[in-house]
Structures are given as C-alpha cells and as structure tokens.
Amino acid sequence: MDKLPIGIFDSGVGGLTVVKEIIEQLPNENIVYLGDTARIPYGTRDNKTIKGFAKELTEFINKQDVKLIVVACNTMSAVALREIESVAGNVPVVDVISPMVNYACSISEIKKLAVIGTRATISSGEYEKQIKIKSGVKVVSQSCPLFVPLVEEGLTKGKVVELIIRNYLNGITKEDTDGLILGCTHYPALAPVIKNILGKEIKIIDSGFPTALEAKKVLAKNHILNKSNVKSKYEFYVTDNTVRSFEIAQRLFDGKFPGKIKRVKLG
Ligand code: DGL
C-alpha cells in the first residue's frame, strides 16, 4: 500500500505548482498527475459543470490505484469536494482550501487577508466561510478570471501581464491587507509580478506548501508514507496537446520537469 502513488489532479497545468512542493516535501512518493487541459478553464463555468468534470477526473485517478488523492485545484476544492470524496470511496482526499486556511490563520502577523481566485472559487465564498470559522482575521476577496488563461498561454511576465494584474489587484493595498492568498494553483506562476506590484509588506501564500504538509500528515496518520529509497516514479497526463503543457511544466519547474507528459482520453 505505501508504494502506491499519490493521485493529483487539476483542470490544467496549475496543479503542478502543488506537485512541485509535494516532491520537495515527500521525495520518496510516487505520483500520478492529471490535468484536464482540453476543458480548462473550469473557474468560469457553473457549479454543475465543475462537479461533473471533477467526478470524471476522480474516476480516472482512482483507476490508477492511488493511496491518496490531492485535489490540486481551488475551484474543484471549493465547488466539488463532496462529489470527489464520494467517487474516491475509501481513498483519503486532501483539498487545497482547508490546509491553506489553517496555515494562513496560523501566521500571527496576519490580521487582514485578501483572497484571489477564479470566479467559481470566489463566488463559492468557501475561503471566507472557513476563515471565519477558524479565526477573527478580516478577509476580502477578488476574482481574477484572466489569470488562468495567461498562465496556460505561458504569459507570466511583461507589460500586458503587469497591466492585467494591476487592474485586478488595484483594491488590495498594504493599508488593509497583511497577507494575500493565491487561491488558485495557477497563480504562483504570476507571483513574481504580483509581488512586485504589491510590495514586500504583503505576504503572499500559495497552495503548494500547506497542501504538501497536509498530504504528509494524512499519509503518516494512515501509516502509508513510502519509506523506500527506490527512485520515485512520476506519471503525468493531460487531455490535450502535450507539447504545450510540457513547455509550461518546464517553466514551472525551472527547466527540471521530472518526467514526460502523455495524452489521455477521459471516460
Ligand atoms: N488551478 C485551478 C484552481 O486552482 C484553475 C481553475 C480553472 O480551471 O479555472 O482554481
């Protein structure tokens, strides 16, 4: 059981930012990744559609005989977690929102938070709800629907990117924000520009670190951490053009993407 892979999925290549951190924190683990690049973006669609897609991705990942499922997508975590858990059956599921909320609320200097994410994530109100339950931290949120297409296009810097980011973030200032949650797993690719615009005083937090930590905790709790020293096996699948996904993956991994990407058809 402990040698089985961790199954990780997203609507596209954004979830690879979570994979990167999981490899960092859990170097012995085998991984199977699926990005539904043929149907991205999910964040602009309605909840019923997102739930349907999420179930299909979970079915594919579950068929790979995984020991843990990581939903490396805020949109599916916000809208379709119940559906994912019901398809996953006995396989434990880690989402990206609750680990992020626990982590952000545990940073003592953060008293006021801003959350950015896809339209579906922000309109679900899931971050606000969970933050309210956890702490008295104030929270404002903003959807940024153009960020995902930018990252999937490989556009992560330059004048146009900067203008678009400024346009969405102009209400987020250091006067009323100590921490910014990147509530979408694509957004870390834009983090250098976001940091530049917002300045050093606002702490930027993304899904990778807290989610990898949570995955580690769940594996340890279930006694299924892989302790073997055999080189880990990584399998990456997308539902559309593999060449483009590979280019973006290489960029996200600073040229050291640890595998090949294969195309699959769902269903
Ligand atoms: N990476 C997904 C997320 O974290 C992107 C969603 C999309 O497909 O719009 O929300």
Boltz pocket constraint, residues with backbone or C-beta under 6 A from the ligand:
constraints:
  - pocket:
      binder: B
      contacts: [[A, 10], [A, 11], [A, 12], [A, 14], [A, 15], [A, 40], [A, 41], [A, 42], [A, 43], [A, 44], [A, 72], [A, 73], [A, 74], [A, 75], [A, 76], [A, 118], [A, 121], [A, 148], [A, 183], [A, 184], [A, 185], [A, 186]]
      max_distance: 6.0
